[in-house]
């Protein structure tokens, strides 16, 4: 018989779930209605500028991805203005934190190609070991060797010996928790026809959890010293190579996730986390200062979304670096994803097992300085997000676990976000080909500038005015707000951030065509692999490896970005033959896109660094 306490807990869970569904319905419905209204406005504008009914309908449909992002920014602006600031998650006191730290280890998943990868790995482990402090169980490198056409390669033994030797030297040079390396054997991947580490990073984490729980059914090669030391581990902090935890951040993550209010509770019947969090992610900032073309738009968009998600729904996204709880992970995620199906597994795992944002901890990571490396990274991100689209259609009879409404919206939003440059380019082409003269130029200005300026010129000033008065109006009289240090700091921060983002707008315009080509290729390629071929889904190369493989030279940039240059020339020819009156208004953008590779080349020489700031 079920106890009264259990019944009460289940009733509370049901009520909480119903409340979240209602909030998600209002949230997504508001964004949807605003999206349709703005798309209709785009159709009306097209009609007003002289376009036909067919062109107006097409413009409205193509504008949906763009207007959805503007609608989301508008809804987030309103929510951030009216919602109270979210209180930080509960955390343990110092004594209880030390007890939890004694059951925590740090792991570093990595694919090793050469000796430089070994150097990067050891640098990350040394820095993190120093910054995390003492008391942790161990720092463990989870090592895969590069893909190959056989189970073993002649260079594997040399690299494994080098890693073990460097770890031994680093361990002897400075006191601290032990350091180990766990190597995985390659496994045959029939879908791709290659020997590789099973399921990439996801496989390493899943098998590491099995090792901690005492299982020997893994592809890790035997390391009795490491496996014995890992017995009893409850929490695992994952850190990518070339990232580092700020001092005190590791302990803050442990103190937060180990608090009883945040401990995950798994429903034995459904296998779902009904309260608490399996994952916590810290603030992730860039170690490198921005060059002219360092592409930070995606991270900026995420930051606002993350704040709203945490405030409105009490949970957040997970992007692969942070801390997780072993028991809840094993109970909910061990067999939750099919093989050879997901590249961005971190997102879907965070949705299944609940994740939260810990703003008091921070990871600093490297980001590509060269635009070409950033381009490859964006291509990989887009492919990974498109692989998650089948979860939108998962029903009761599907082999995929069904996601709640909020998470399905997040999957859809991430996928649609990659369509922004392609549909913007398509809208430009429609205007140039169908609208006469100066009207085509006006239409192009709206298409290019409105989505880029909406957040900086309209929504940010609204927040700049609303949030300080919402926070201080009740606790302080209005007259005391004038000249208050809080307001001075707030408006200075808003001004600096707005000016910095406005300065990046020319870069967005310059690279629009190349990003449209890159993301179109990623979306089409990922869609074909997901639906038809089922091959190459786990294709992945680390950003640091891609950066090393890039060759220097302006012609290398032109060869890599040639598709956007050819597209610009083709567009110019078609406009000249179909609607020559619009060519003078299209020419400035087309010329910019033709010289983009040259600008990218010179922007990378030299690298301009600015001081790092957490603000």
Secondary structure, 3 states (H helix, E strand, C coil): CCCHHHHHHHHHHHHHHHHHHHHHHHHHHHHHHHHHHHHHHHHHHHHHCCCCHHHHHHHHHHCHHHHHHHHHHHHHHHHHHHCCCCCCCCCCCHHHHHHHHCCEEEEEEEEECCHHHHHHHHHHHHHHHHHHCCCCCEEEEEEEECCECCCCCHHHHHHHHHHHHHHHHHHHHCCCCEEEEEEECCEEECCCCEEECCCHHHHHHHHHHHHHCCCCCCCECCCHHHHHHCCCCCEEEECCCCEEECCCHHHHHHHHHCCCCCECEECCCCCCEEECECEEEEEEEECCCCCCCCCCHHHHHHHHHHHHHHHHHCCCCCCCCEEEEHHHHHHHHCCCCCCCCCCCHHHHHHHHHCEEEEEEEEEEECCCCCHHHHHHHHHHHHHHHHCCHHHHCCCCCCCCCCCCHHHHHHHHHHHHHCCHHHHHHHHHHHHHHHCCHHHHHHHHHHHHHHHHHHHHHHHHHHHHHHHHHHHHCCCCCHHHHCCCHHHHHHHHHHHHHHHHHHHCHHHHHHCHHHHHHHHHHHHHHHHHHHHHHCCCCCCCCCHHHHHHHCCCCHHHHHHHCHHHHHHHHHHHHHHHHHCHHHHHHHHHHHHHHHHHHHHHHHHCCCCCCCCCCCC
